[in-house]
Amino acid sequence: MKKKLLAAASLLLAAVLLLSACGAEGEQQPQNDGEVLKITLADPGTTGSFANDQVLYYADKVAELSGGSIEIEVFADSLLGTETAMATNIQAGGLDMGTFYSTFSSMVMKAGIFDLPYLITEREEINKLIDSGILDEIYKEAEEIGIKVVCLGENGFRHITNNTRPIVEPEDLKGIVLRTPSNTLRVTMFERLGASAVAMAWSEVYQALESGVCNGQENPFSQIGGAQLYNVQKYLSLSSHIYTPQFICMNLDLYNSLTEEQQQILLEAGELTTEYAWEEGEKYDEEQLQICEDNGMEVNEVNIDAFREALLPLWDEFADTVGGADFVARAKTALGY
C-alpha cells in the first residue's frame, strides 16, 4: 500500500514540475493571486462621450495588463465632484484618480500652454511637443503638487455653439452670453472677442443652456455630441480655436506606494490609451458632426484667419501665466512658428 502511495505521489510531483517548466517557457503575465487593488477614478466627462470612452478604455487595459489584479472603478458625469473639487481631493489623498481637461492649467501652470488659441491645429503636432520635452515639464510640475499623470488622452478641438446666430467673424460673438470653463485665459479670450463669458462647471452647462442663463458655449465634439447639446443649441460654428488634451491622473503618494510592476502597468495602459485616442479622435469628430446635423443644428465654417489675428496677441500677454516666455518660445519653436 505504501509503495502505491509513494508511486502516486511521485507521479503527481512529476506532473506539477512538468507543468511549471512548460509555463516558464512562455511569456509571463501578471497573475491575480486573489488580492485585487481597487482604485476609484472620478471623471467629469459625460457617460457615452468620447472623453469618457477613453477613460473606460484605460481602465479595461489596466485590468487586462494586470491579469485582473488592478481594478479601476470609473465614476463619470461629475458624480464625485467638479474638476476643481477632484483636484483638491486627489492632492489630499481623498481620491485615488481623476480626469482633467481645461481646468488642469489652474493647478499646473505649464499645462496652460494648451489654452493658447490656435497653438495646435493638427493632432499630429502633439508629438512635436512630446519630442521637445514640453509634456515632460508639465508632468514634472504636476508631481510637484502631488499629482502623477499616467495617461495623455484627448478632449479634442473646441468649437462654438449658440442660439443667437452663426459665428463666422469674431464680431459675431458680441452680446452672446457664453459659458467657458473656470479658466482665466479662456474667459479673457472670449471677452476680447466681445462675448459675455461666464465661467461655469461642466455639470451645470446643459441646464444653463436649456434655461437661457447662457445662450452659447464652447467645447469639443466629445461634449457637444456626447451631452446632446443639439437639443438645446441651434448653431454650431467650427472654430477649432483650442485643442484640449485629457489628463488621467493619480495621487502621487498612492502611485509611489505601488510596486514597480504595478506602476509600469498603469503607464503602459496609458500609452495604449493615447494611441487609441489619436486613432479614433478624428473619426469620432466626423461621426458627431453628422449626428449634430441630423439633429437639426446649423453648421458653418468660421473665418479662421480673422480669429487667429484677433487672438494671437494673447500668446505674449499670457506667457507668464503658462510657464513663462522661454517655455512658450520653445513650444512655438517645436511647432514651427
N, C-alpha and C positions, 0 to 999 in steps of 0.2 A: 504493500500500500504506500509506504514511504517513498519507494522508488518511483511509483507512478506520479505522486505529488511533486517530487523533485523534477521529474521529466516535464511535467506540465508547466511548472514554474519556469524552467529553463526556456521552454518554447515561448512563453509569454514575454520573458525578458528579451529574448532574441527579436521578437516581433516589434517590441517597443523601440529597441535600438535601431532596427532597420527603418522604421517609420521616421525616427528622429533624423537619421542620416539622410533619408530622401528629402525631408523638409529643409534640411540645411543647404541642399544643392540649389534650391530655387531662391527667388528674390524674397527677402523677408519684409513683411508688412507689420506695422504696429498692431499688436494684439490687444483686444479688450479682455483684461484679466478679471473683469467683474466690477472694477472701480471706474465709475464714469465721472469725468469732470464736467459739471454743469455750469454753463455761463449764460448770463442774461444780456441780451443786446437790445437796446432801445433804438427804434428807427422812426423819425418823424415823417418818412415817406408814406404815401398813400398806398394802401393794400391794392395790389394789381398793377401798380405803376412800374415802369422800367427800373426806377431807382430802388424800389422795394424788391423787385425781382433779383437784382444784383446781390442784395443782402442775403436773400434766401439761397441764392446760388453759392455764396460764400459759406454759409452755414452748412450746406449739403457737402461741399468739398472738404470742409474741416472734418465732418463726420466720416466721410469716405476715406480720407488720408489717415485718420486716426484709428481706423477699424472700429469706430463707434465708441472709442474711449473718451472723446471730447464731444459734448453735445451743446450746441448753441441754440437757445430759445429766443426767437425774434418777436418783439412786440412793436408792431407798426402803428401808423396813424397817430403818433404823438401820445400813445397811451401812457407812457412813463414820463411825460413832460415835454416841454418845448426844448429846442436845441440849447438854449441858454441854461435851462434847469438841468438838462442832461450833462452839460459840460461841468457844472458845479459838482454834480453828484459823482461823476467819473473821477474828477480830481480828488474828491474827498474819500473815494473808495466805497461810496454807497451804491454805485452802479458799475457793473463789470465792463460793459462795452456800449458804444453808441455810434451813430452815423451822423456826420455833419456835412453841411453844404455851405451856403453863403455866410452863415454866422461863424464859421470856423476862424475867419480872419479877426473876429473880435477877441479871440483867445490867442491866436498865433499870428502875429503881425505880418510875417512874411507870406502867409497864405493869401494876404490881401492882393498879392500880385495878380491873382486871377480876377480881381474885381476891376482891373483897369480895362475900360471899354475897348473892344476890338484888338486886344493883345493876342488872343488866339482866334484864328479864322478857319483853321482846319484841324481836325482831330490829330492828324499825324504830327502836328507841331509840339504836342505834349512830349514826344520822345526827345525833342531838342532840349527841352527844359530838364528832362531826366539826365540826359548825357552831359549837360553842362553843370550838373550838381545843384541846380536850383531847388529841386524837390528834396534833396538830402538836407539842405539847410532848413527847409520848412519842417521836416521830420525832427531834426535836431532841436529846433526851437520848441516843438510840441513836447518833447521829452523833458525839457527844462521846466515845464509846468505840470509834469506828472502824467502825460498822455503819450501813448505809443500808437503810431499809425501802422496798422497791419495790412491795409489794403487801400489802393487808389482806384476808385471806380469813376463813374461819371453821372452827373445830373444832366449835362448837355448844354446846347446853345439856347440862350434865353430869347424869347420873343414877347411882343406886347399884345395884350388883348384888352378890349374895352367895349363899352356900349354906346359910345358917342359918335365916333367917326373912324374911317380907315386912317391909320397913321402912315403917311407917305414921306412927309418932310418933318424935320424936328419941330417946327412951329405948330404942327397939328396936335401936339401934346398940350398946348396951352389950355388951361382951365379944367383939365381932366384930373380927377382925384384918383391917384394911382397907388396901389399897395406895393410896398417893397419889403424885403427882409430888414431886420434890425442891423443895418449896415450903413455906416456914415457915408462912405463913398457912393453907394448906390442911391441913397436919399439925395445927396448933393447932385449927382448926375442927372436925375430926373427933374429936380428943381431948376437946374441950369437950363434944361430944355423947356421949361415953362409949366410943367405939371405940378400939381399939389401932391407931394409924396407923403404917404402915410406908412410908417414902419409898423408891421403887424406880424404876429406869429402865423405860420402857415396853417395851423389848425383852425384859425378864425377866418380865413380868407373866403371860403365858399359862402358862408353866411353873410359876410360883409358885402360881397358882390350881389348876392340874392336880395338883400335888404336895401341896397343902394347906398350904404355907408361909403363904399368905394365904387367907382364905375369902371375901373381898369386895374390891371396887374401885369407883372412880367415874370415869366417862368419858362423852363424848357418844356418840351412836349411830354416829358415824363410826368409832370404835374398838371399841365393843361389838359391832356387827354386822360391821364390816369385818374384825375379827380373829376372828370367830366365837366370841366368848366364851360364846355359848349352849351350846357343847359342854362347858364347864367351870363354868357358873354356872346356878343354878336360879331365883333370884328377881330380878326387875327392878322397881325402885321408881322411879317417875317424879318425882324430886325437883326437877329443873331448878334446882339450887342455885347454879350458876355458868354464865355464858356465856363460853366461851373463844374468843378470836379466833385466827387463824392469821397469823403474820407471816413473809412471804417476804423474806429479807434478803440483802444483798451486802456484801462487803468495801468499805469506803468509798473506799480508795485506788484500787481497781480501778474503781469507779463514776466517780470523778473523772478517771480516765485516759481514759475513753471520750469520743467526740465528743458534741456536744450532740444530734445526731440519734439516736445510739445510746441516750443517756440517756432521751430522750423516748419511744423505742420501749419501753424497759423499764417506764417509768411508765404509758404508755398501755395496755400489756398488763396491768399491774396493775389499772388502773381497770376494764377489761373483765372481769377475773377476779373482782373484787369484786362486780360486777353479777351475774355467773354464780353466785357462791356464795350470794348472798342470794336469788336467784330459785329456785335448786334446793334450798336447805337444808331448808326446811320439807317439801317433797315427799320428799326423801331420808329425813328422820326418820320420816315416816309409813310409807314402804316398809320401813325397817329394823325398825320396831316390829312390823310384821306378820311379818317374817322371824323375829324373835326368838320371837314367839308360836307360829309354825308349827313352830319347832324345840324347843318344849317349855318355854320359860320362862314362869313365872307372873308376870304383870304386874299391878301395883297402883298406885293413886294414893297420894300421901302427904298428910299434914296440913301444907300449905304455911305456913299461918298460924303453926302451932306452931314450925316450923323457922325461920321468919323472926324470930319473937320471941326464940328462943334464940340466934340468930346475929348479929342486928343490932348488939349491943354491940361486936362485933369491928371495926365501921367506925371507931369512935373509938379503940379500943385500938391499931389498926394504922395509923392515919392517917399517922404519921411514917415508916412503912416503905413507903408507897405514894405518896410525893410531898408529904406534909405536909397539915396540917389545911385550909389555904386551898385546896389543889388538890382535896381530897376535897369540900370545901364547894361549889366551882364545878361539880364533876361532879354533885353532888346537885341543885344549882340547875338545871343544864341538863336534868336528867331529871325535874324537877318534884317533888322530895322536899322 
